[in-house]
Amino acid sequence: MTDPSATRTTALDATHRALGATMTDFAGWDMPLRYGSEREEHLAVRSAAGLFDLSHMGEITLTGPQAAQLLDFALVGNLSKLAVGRARYTMLCDEDGGILDDLIVYRLDDQEYLVVANAANAQTVLDALRERQDGFGAEVRDDREGYALIAVQGPAAAGILKQLTAFDVDGLRYYAGERDMVADKPALIARTGYTGEDGFELFVAPGDAVAVWEALTAAGKDAGLVPCGLSCRDTLRLEAGMPLYGHELSTSLTPFDAGLGRIVKFEKATNEGRFVGRDALATAARKAEDAPPRKLVGLVAEGRRVPRAGYPVVASDGSVVGEVTSGAPSPTLGKPIAMAYVDAAVAAPGTEGVAVDIRGSHEPYEVVALPFYKRG
């Protein structure tokens, strides 16, 4: 039996160490932080392609004649309307409407779904789905040991992947996933990612992970593909304005507080429209219309000091008008950037007099609309 307190390793652990990766603990997993320069890894994804090991993510399979109804009840999205072969971004909320995790759900077959949870919340998601499955003809299966997850992201990603599969890579739509072969290994090929670039996530058996990684490395050699760690994945998603659980999302926020109320589907046809958190979320929706909550905005530094999560955002009179949720130097913009929840009065792009309190010094920042970066 696996010791839950022990640090876990992915099927690619030896590969990362052979490549000289700096390793770090992330949600109980020993993961590559960087292989060399995180700035160079970041820029490689923007200009060519990067190769990521994401095997720490949590995969949960739902099967059965009422798997769709269970997901409609357990999550805020309308998953029964999801077509086979497509994917959807959604959330798991508690009865009070607080966000327990943000997820991607793939519909693999008429009665089969794959839920992909954040590593730190995978057990929470699994437990919640099992607690909510009573009365539904569906099985909830923990498949975290059954998958390794490899991502190839960047403008050259499609060209690299096409060398290793007969599958119609160009025909795969964004937020879609289909089963086929990659490097002669069975894979779920998904056109999803967390970088703001075109790219693919490949769900393969752990025993096939090294072969697929090495095949992608060889296929991408002339295209500028480089291995990438979690550090540049964070700056890539920050530039793309993508929320991170524990920073932009938490149990203290509803999807409406996070500016993501559009993913809450009240018009579900299944379960007589019932789903966990519905009443609280309906109240949150009305409040958001009557008095908009703090808004998530982008901040771009005028100077060189980098903001970090938790730093106060202040107005010209020194009053606190918000809080930084994520901050880092932006390799693409060449300046420090941040996401922050701020009062509606200072949320408009171009609002003057906004600063971030960095250890007692009020550093000026420009308010901008998200994302900071969008691929052409």
Residue pairs with C-beta under 8 A, 6 or more apart in sequence:
2 8
7 25
7 28
7 29
7 30
8 28
8 29
8 30
8 56
9 29
9 30
10 29
10 30
10 31
10 53
10 55
10 56
10 148
10 206
10 209
11 55
11 148
11 206
11 207
11 209
11 210
12 53
12 55
12 148
12 150
12 209
12 210
12 213
13 30
14 210
15 210
15 213
15 214
16 23
16 32
16 35
16 53
16 227
17 23
19 32
19 35
19 227
20 35
20 36
21 32
21 33
21 34
21 35
21 227
21 229
22 32
22 33
22 34
22 35
22 229
23 30
23 31
23 32
23 33
24 30
24 31
24 32
24 33
24 230
25 31
26 56
26 119
26 230
27 56
27 118
27 119
27 120
28 119
29 55
29 56
29 119
31 53
31 56
31 229
31 230
32 53
32 227
32 229
32 230
33 229
33 230
33 231
34 41
34 228
34 229
34 231
34 232
35 41
35 226
35 227
35 228
35 229
38 229
38 231
38 232
38 235
39 232
39 331
40 226
41 50
41 226
41 227
41 228
41 229
41 231
41 232
42 228
42 232
42 235
42 236
42 331
42 332
43 331
43 332
44 50
44 154
44 224
44 225
44 226
44 228
45 153
45 154
45 195
45 197
45 228
45 232
45 236
46 154
46 197
46 236
46 331
46 332
46 373
47 154
47 155
47 224
48 154
48 155
48 156
48 220
48 223
48 224
48 225
48 226
49 152
49 153
49 154
49 155
49 156
49 157
49 160
49 199
49 220
49 223
49 224
49 225
49 226
50 152
50 153
50 154
50 195
50 225
50 226
50 227
50 228
50 232
51 150
51 151
51 152
51 213
51 216
51 217
51 220
51 225
51 226
51 227
51 228
52 150
52 151
52 152
52 153
52 227
52 228
52 229
52 233
53 148
53 149
53 150
53 209
53 213
54 149
54 150
54 151
54 201
55 147
55 148
55 149
55 150
55 206
55 209
56 119
57 116
57 117
57 118
57 119
57 122
57 149
58 116
58 117
58 118
58 119
58 121
58 122
58 123
58 125
58 126
58 144
59 114
59 115
59 116
59 117
59 143
59 144
59 146
59 147
59 149
59 203
60 114
60 115
60 116
60 117
60 122
60 125
60 126
60 129
60 140
60 141
60 142
60 143
60 144
61 112
61 113
61 114
61 115
61 140
61 141
61 143
62 70
62 71
62 112
62 113
62 115
62 129
62 138
62 139
62 140
62 141
63 111
63 112
63 113
63 138
63 139
63 141
64 70
64 111
64 136
64 137
64 138
64 139
65 111
65 137
65 138
66 136
66 137
66 138
67 111
67 112
67 113
67 136
67 138
67 139
68 79
68 80
68 82
68 111
68 113
68 270
69 80
69 136
69 138
69 270
69 271
70 129
70 132
70 133
70 136
70 138
70 140
71 77
71 79
71 80
71 105
71 113
71 115
72 78
72 79
72 80
72 268
72 270
72 271
72 275
73 132
73 136
73 270
73 271
73 274
73 275
73 276
74 92
74 128
74 129
74 132
74 133
74 275
74 276
75 90
75 91
75 92
75 93
75 103
75 105
75 275
76 90
76 91
76 92
76 93
76 255
76 263
76 264
76 265
76 275
76 277
76 281
77 88
77 89
77 90
77 91
77 105
77 263
77 264
77 265
78 265
78 267
78 268
78 269
79 88
79 90
79 105
79 107
79 113
80 268
80 269
80 270
82 88
82 105
82 107
83 107
84 107
84 108
84 109
84 110
85 107
85 108
85 176
85 177
85 178
86 106
86 107
86 173
86 175
86 176
86 177
87 104
87 105
87 106
87 107
87 175
87 176
87 177
87 190
87 192
88 104
88 105
88 175
89 102
89 103
89 104
89 175
89 263
90 102
90 103
90 104
90 105
90 263
91 99
91 100
91 101
91 102
91 103
91 249
91 255
91 260
91 263
91 264
92 99
92 100
92 101
92 102
92 103
92 124
92 125
92 128
92 129
93 99
93 100
93 254
93 255
93 276
93 277
93 280
93 281
94 100
94 251
94 276
94 277
95 276
95 277
95 280
96 277
96 280
97 254
97 255
97 277
97 280
97 281
97 283
97 284
98 250
98 251
98 252
98 253
98 254
99 245
99 249
99 250
99 251
99 253
99 254
99 255
99 258
100 121
100 124
100 125
100 128
100 251
101 117
101 118
101 121
101 124
101 125
101 245
102 118
102 243
102 245
102 249
103 115
103 116
103 117
103 118
103 125
104 115
104 116
104 192
105 113
105 114
105 115
105 116
106 113
106 114
106 116
106 177
106 188
106 190
107 113
108 114
108 177
108 179
108 188
114 143
114 177
114 188
114 203
115 125
115 129
117 124
117 125
117 126
118 245
120 245
120 246
121 245
122 144
126 140
126 142
129 140
130 140
132 276
133 140
145 206
146 205
146 206
147 203
147 204
147 205
147 206
148 203
148 204
148 205
148 206
148 208
148 209
149 201
149 202
149 203
149 204
150 201
150 202
150 204
150 209
150 212
150 213
150 216
151 193
151 194
151 199
151 200
151 201
151 202
152 160
152 161
152 199
152 200
152 202
152 216
152 220
152 225
153 193
153 195
153 197
153 198
153 199
153 200
153 228
153 236
154 195
154 197
154 198
154 199
154 225
155 197
155 198
155 375
156 220
156 223
156 224
156 225
157 197
157 198
157 199
157 200
158 169
158 170
158 198
158 200
159 223
160 216
160 219
160 220
160 223
160 225
161 169
161 182
161 189
161 200
161 216
161 219
162 169
162 170
163 219
164 182
164 183
164 215
164 216
164 219
165 180
165 181
165 182
165 183
165 189
166 180
166 181
167 178
167 180
167 181
167 182
167 189
169 189
169 200
172 178
172 189
172 191
172 200
173 191
174 191
174 192
175 191
175 192
176 190
176 191
177 188
177 189
177 190
177 191
177 192
177 201
178 188
178 189
179 186
179 187
179 188
179 189
180 186
180 187
180 189
181 187
182 189
182 202
182 204
182 212
182 215
183 211
183 212
183 215
183 216
184 211
185 204
185 205
185 208
185 211
185 212
186 204
186 205
186 208
187 202
187 203
187 204
187 208
187 212
188 202
188 203
188 204
189 200
189 202
190 200
190 201
190 202
190 203
191 198
191 199
191 200
192 199
192 200
192 201
193 199
193 200
193 201
194 233
194 236
194 237
194 240
194 242
195 233
195 236
195 237
195 240
196 236
196 237
196 239
196 240
196 241
196 242
196 371
196 373
196 374
196 375
197 236
197 375
198 375
202 212
204 212
216 225
217 225
217 227
219 225
234 244
234 326
234 328
235 328
235 329
235 330
235 331
237 244
238 326
238 327
238 328
238 330
238 337
238 339
238 372
239 330
239 332
239 333
239 337
239 371
239 372
239 373
240 371
240 372
240 373
240 374
241 298
241 339
241 370
241 371
241 372
242 371
243 249
243 258
243 260
243 296
243 339
244 326
247 309
247 325
247 326
247 339
248 258
248 296
248 325
248 326
248 339
248 341
249 258
254 261
254 280
254 281
254 284
255 261
255 263
255 264
255 281
255 284
256 264
256 281
256 284
256 285
256 287
256 288
256 293
257 284
257 288
257 293
257 294
258 296
259 295
259 296
261 284
261 285
261 288
264 281
264 285
266 273
266 278
266 281
266 282
266 285
267 273
268 275
287 293
292 344
294 322
294 341
294 342
294 343
294 344
294 347
295 341
295 342
295 344
295 347
296 325
296 339
296 340
296 341
296 370
297 339
297 340
297 341
297 342
297 347
297 349
297 367
297 368
297 369
297 370
298 337
298 338
298 339
298 367
298 368
298 369
298 370
298 371
298 372
299 307
299 313
299 324
299 327
299 337
299 338
299 339
299 340
299 354
299 356
299 365
299 366
299 367
299 368
300 333
300 335
300 336
300 337
300 365
300 366
300 368
300 372
301 307
301 335
301 336
301 337
301 338
301 356
301 363
301 364
301 365
301 366
302 363
302 364
302 365
302 366
303 336
303 363
303 364
304 335
304 336
305 336
305 358
305 361
305 363
306 327
306 328
306 329
306 336
306 358
307 324
307 327
307 336
307 338
307 340
307 356
307 358
307 363
307 365
308 324
308 327
309 324
309 325
309 326
309 327
310 323
310 324
311 323
311 324
311 327
311 338
311 356
311 357
311 358
312 320
312 322
312 323
312 324
312 356
312 357
313 320
313 321
313 322
313 323
313 324
313 340
313 342
313 346
313 354
313 355
313 356
313 357
313 365
314 320
314 321
314 354
314 355
314 356
314 357
314 362
315 321
315 346
315 353
315 354
315 355
316 352
316 353
316 354
316 355
318 362
320 357
321 342
321 343
321 345
321 346
321 354
322 340
322 341
322 342
322 343
322 346
323 340
323 341
324 338
324 339
324 340
324 356
325 338
325 339
325 340
325 341
326 338
326 339
327 336
327 337
327 338
327 339
327 356
328 336
328 337
328 338
329 335
329 336
329 337
330 336
330 337
330 372
330 373
332 372
332 373
333 372
333 373
337 372
338 356
338 365
339 370
340 356
342 354
342 367
346 353
346 354
346 367
347 367
348 367
349 367
349 368
349 369
350 366
350 367
350 368
351 367
354 364
354 365
354 366
354 367
355 362
355 363
355 364
355 365
356 362
356 363
356 365
357 363
